[in-house]
């Protein structure tokens, strides 16, 4: 009984620490866009000389509000799904086709950054999944790979099925990699591996990806070598005919 109580207290302490850390992160990430909105509005009110100035400020304010809403909606989705109250619109889908569409979508982004994107998703691998969520999960992984891969690098995404009827979506890059200290925390909400936060983002992309994978009875793992690149593997149950 004493061992059980001590384990319970340790678990409670871990949860309390997690809540405090998340609250600190939320406060930081919400403060930045709100500060930008206020700053833009204040500058326009004090120096705006034309209707065009006010229109530009209104447009920028809408963009910042959209980012805030996206962050909040993502947080709510992760919380609801982890609590088991989220509902998925599961349908039979070809995960290979989804990956090929994602590669086409990100082609211009890779060309702009002088990267090469390689897609190995010719085979037809079927799963039961929520198309919208699976698309966003893959988009998040590709966006991360492109963001942290320097010019002339390579982003490789492939789809393969194993003998256990599992489908794997593998995203590899030749980017900056992830340190050993950060690697265990990359799927935590609001965790940012970039200490200076020089790259844009909310720190929710990988957490969202893991939530989607687990909601589909799958999971996501990662391997990384600093300075050489990272590899993210999403494993999902395939359809057995």
VENQUIGI-V403569 format. One record per residue. N is the residue number from 1. RES is the residue in one letter. BURIAL is b if it has 24 or more other ideal C-beta (glycine too) atoms within 12 Angstrom, else e. Layout:
BEGIN
n = <N;N>
res = <RES;RES>
burial = <BURIAL;BURIAL>
END
This chain:
BEGIN
n = <1;2;3;4;5;6;7;8;9;10;11;12;13;14;15;16;17;18;19;20;21;22;23;24;25;26;27;28;29;30;31;32;33;34;35;36;37;38;39;40;41;42;43;44;45;46;47;48;49;50;51;52;53;54;55;56;57;58;59;60;61;62;63;64;65;66;67;68;69;70;71;72;73;74;75;76;77;78;79;80;81;82;83;84;85;86;87;88;89;90;91;92;93;94;95;96;97;98;99;100;101;102;103;104;105;106;107;108;109;110;111;112;113;114;115;116;117;118;119;120;121;122;123;124;125;126;127;128;129;130;131;132;133;134;135;136;137;138;139;140;141;142;143;144;145;146;147;148;149;150;151;152;153;154;155;156;157;158;159;160;161;162;163;164;165;166;167;168;169;170;171;172;173;174;175;176;177;178;179;180;181;182;183;184;185;186;187;188;189;190;191;192;193;194;195;196;197;198;199;200;201;202;203;204;205;206;207;208;209;210;211;212;213;214;215;216;217;218;219;220;221;222;223;224;225;226;227;228;229;230;231;232;233;234;235;236;237;238;239;240;241>
res = <X;X;X;X;X;X;X;X;X;X;X;X;X;X;X;X;X;X;X;X;X;X;X;X;X;X;X;X;X;X;X;X;X;X;X;X;X;X;X;X;X;X;X;X;X;X;X;X;X;X;X;X;X;X;X;X;X;X;X;X;X;X;X;X;X;X;X;X;X;X;X;X;X;X;X;X;X;X;X;X;X;X;X;X;X;X;X;X;X;X;X;X;X;X;X;X;X;X;X;X;X;X;X;X;X;X;X;X;X;X;X;X;X;X;X;X;X;X;X;X;X;X;X;X;X;X;X;X;X;X;X;X;X;X;X;X;X;X;X;X;X;X;X;X;X;X;X;X;X;X;X;X;X;X;X;X;X;X;X;X;X;X;X;X;X;X;X;X;X;X;X;X;X;X;X;X;X;X;X;X;X;X;X;X;X;X;X;X;X;X;X;X;X;X;X;X;X;X;X;X;X;X;X;X;X;X;X;X;X;X;X;X;X;X;X;X;X;X;X;X;X;X;X;X;X;X;X;X;X;X;X;X;X;X;X;X;X;X;X;X;X>
burial = <e;e;e;e;e;e;e;e;e;e;e;e;e;e;e;e;e;e;e;e;e;b;e;e;b;b;e;e;b;b;e;e;b;e;e;e;b;e;e;b;e;e;e;b;e;e;e;e;e;e;e;e;e;e;e;e;b;e;e;e;b;e;e;b;e;e;b;b;e;e;b;e;e;b;b;e;b;b;e;e;b;e;e;e;e;e;e;b;e;e;e;e;b;b;b;b;b;b;b;b;e;b;b;e;e;b;e;e;e;b;e;e;b;e;b;e;b;b;b;e;b;e;e;e;b;b;b;b;b;b;b;e;b;b;b;b;b;b;b;b;b;b;b;b;b;b;b;b;b;e;e;e;b;b;b;b;b;b;b;b;b;e;e;e;e;b;b;b;b;b;b;b;b;b;b;b;b;b;e;e;e;b;e;e;e;b;b;b;b;b;b;b;b;e;e;e;e;e;e;e;b;b;b;b;b;b;b;b;b;b;b;b;b;b;b;b;e;b;b;b;b;b;e;b;e;e;e;e;b;b;b;b;b;b;b;b;b;b;e;e;e>
END
